[in-house]
Amino acid sequence: MKVLALAGYDSFLNTVRLIAPYFRAEGCDVDFALVKARQRKQISSVQIDEMGLAAPVRTTTIDGLFKNDRIASYDIVLSCLEGMSTRRLFRHLAALPDKRPFVISVYPGLLLRYAYDGLSMRAPADRLWLNCPRDMDAYTAMCAAFGIDASNARVLGNGSVLERIDRRPDAADGPVVFFEQAIIPRYYEERKFLIEQLCALARRNPGREILIKARAAGKKATLHRTWHPIEHLLDEAAQSPAGVPDNLRLTEERASELLSRAAHCLTISSTVAVEALHAGVPTTLISDFGAHDDYGLPYFFGSGLLRPFDQVDLDAPPTCDDAWLSHATGNPTSTVAQLARDAVDAARMPHGALDPQRFTPMNSLAFETGIMKAWGMTYLIDRKFKSKRMPFSDLLRRFHRRKT
């Protein structure tokens, strides 16, 4: 069988890279494709090379996959895409006759915000692989509210945890690593405070090496673009009277390599926190920037890991609550092989057209029919109706009515 692994950005590609070997173990050939979702760069060649993929990565568009029926040459599509590309994929698939690939949708990271929006647009998948029981509870509740069953969902676990992390024997004496996020926090004063506090932490702990792992430094690219790059802020701090302590510096090492030797993981709400916890790395989540949904911290309520910078104790890190860990995260090493086998077996069976009822959590069929009739599918997929501005033709009609 042939599997097409679709990804949009670096963490997305990394997730399907980690899952792909389990499909190969079932006798499948796996191709990788980077789906173009924006005009600017989505991933650099350096980032792709660092992943050491077993097959080349080609670039495509969702529309391009359906030209000349290219998608029909695959038995399974493993989709790890952002929202708009996900919606476009399923709209195209819905228009196909019975002969179509079996579709698996998987998340590249935590459902930190807009969880139901993301779940609703992935609901048409034949298999929806979720991160944890918490996400399964949310999906089941959503499906029940819209009168559809949730039997297509399975708990995979957090895909990035499949990256093997071998802790070094001397890791307890290793560096403290802060894992930066591109837009968490977003604004200048917040990010300036972040650097100031990392400098203060380094001064309080002169015998410790404090590393900052930038989300994407230099020419690397991510889904979210920062307004205030961490390296620029660090340069700013270096020009201040206090300067930057000698034991604080940036690093471009891969996260898995850093976690293998880190004495402590610091972050705000990065998925790396989950990777660290499952690898046994002491972890603290920085709470100075508040309980804002956009910053993802509420996801970690109940974990016991939240601390403001001035309460970070590198010698006595917080202990993660076991109940929270088992409910809000998942280790896929015990599930992924069986889920790949289940998907391959299901893909061999007739599966027919996508169920139109599974699109209803996004919008009702009546609403979508009206939008597509008036403006077309692209208008619906791009959610152009979610704008204060009226379509130009409506404005023109209003103008003519006023003139008459």
PyMOL commands that set and color helices and strands:
alter all, ss='L'
color gray80, all
select helices_A, chain A and resi 10-24+45-51+62-73+83-94+115-122+133-145+159-162+171-173+188-204+230-238+255-261+272-279+293-295+297-300+309-311+322-328+332-334+336-347+356-359+365-375+377-381+392-403
alter helices_A, ss='H'
color red, helices_A
select strands_A, chain A and resi 2-7+29-35+57-60+76-80+102-106+127-130+153-155+176-179+210-213+248-251+264-267+283-286+306-307
alter strands_A, ss='S'
color yellow, strands_A
deselect
rebuild
show_as cartoon
